[in-house]
Structures are given as structure tokens and as C-alpha cells.
Amino acid sequence: MRLLGYTRVSTRSQDAQLQVDALMKVGVQQRDIFSDVTSGTRVAASRPAMGRLLEHSVAGDTVVVWRIDRLGRSLIDVLNTVKSMQQAGINVQSISDGIDPSTKTGRMMLGMLATLAEYERELIVERVNAGIAVAQAAGTKFGRPPSDPRIIAEKLTIVRTTRKAGKTAAEAAQLVGWSRATLYRYELAAMNKDD
């Protein structure tokens, strides 16, 4: 079993030395510390050093962090990162928070974090829905703009002519800027309208 360390700071002006010192104090070798300098807005999986850490680690290894929030930009991201490591058989340990999922207390702490993450998800959904309601009340329209029936009819004529000339549905649809699915949807609507 190896101890692997991970540090993250948001800007180059910040120093990760405090994190590095804490990791080395618990037995992580300097050569086994992976460090990212990136804003907290990037999900953990998209960070370069995190990617290298995940490629380097194997089942049975323990990833040690100074604080659990170094693993993600939000509780949801932290939990997703921890869960993916656990599924790969990699243990996670947080020095400052005392989180170690191999212990009962650590599992309880992760359970509490999972509850908080769910609460965070619900708050995000609530805020998004409130924002949509405010925008709709102010007259903002959502979804696709209504299509002009004359333009659709013209494009259908072009598509039908092109298909009679031997082009495939996908080629004919692409000619007028549609996908094949859009072409079929408009053809079906036209047939239903004619009935």
C-alpha cells in the first residue's frame, strides 16, 4: 500500500507548502505528491495533476489530502471524486478533517457530507427554477423559437427534389441545415397536416 498525496491551490500566488508539509508529516513522500494550481471552478476530473494521480494510483493505495475540499469544487464534486476512487479500490484520507472512510467515524463523516451534497443539489435546483420563473414573468421565452411554416415548406421542397435526384435523407437534410431526425420530424408533421 502506497500513500499518495494531492494538493490544490487556486492561483500561482498561493503557496501549497502548508499542504505539502502536512502530507509529508503523515508519511507521504515528496515524489508521491501531485499538485494542481487551478481554480476551484474546475471539476476534479478535469485537473491535470488529479488526472495523473488517478492514472498512477492502484487498488490498495491511499490518497491523502490536507483538507477534503482540495478534492473538488463543491460537496458534490468531492463526493463524486471520493466515490470514483473507492470504486477503484483507492482509499482516501483527509488530515485536517479527520475523514478516513476505512473507519466508522470516517464513513459517518462521508455520510454527513453526502447529505449536505444532496441539500446543495436541491438548493441549486431551487435557485435555477426561481430564476426561470423570474425570467418567464419578465417575458423571456424558453425553448426553440417558433419555425416559419413557409420556410419549412420551402426547405421540404428542396429536400424532396434532392432526394428524387438520388441523395440520401442525411445528405438532403444537411443541404438545408437540418439533421436527418429534423427532416423526418417535419415530413411527418407535413403528412399529418395533409390528412
Protein Blocks (a to p, Z undefined) as FASTA:
>chain_A
ZZddddddfbfkbcfklmmmmmmmnopafklpccddddfkbcfklpmklmmmmmmpcghi
acddfblklmpmbfklmmmmmmmmmmnopacddfklopafkbmklmmmmmmmmmmmmmmm
mmmmmmmmmmmmmmmmnopaedjddddfklmmmmmmmmmmmmmnopafklmmmmnopafk
lmmmmmmmmmmmmZZ
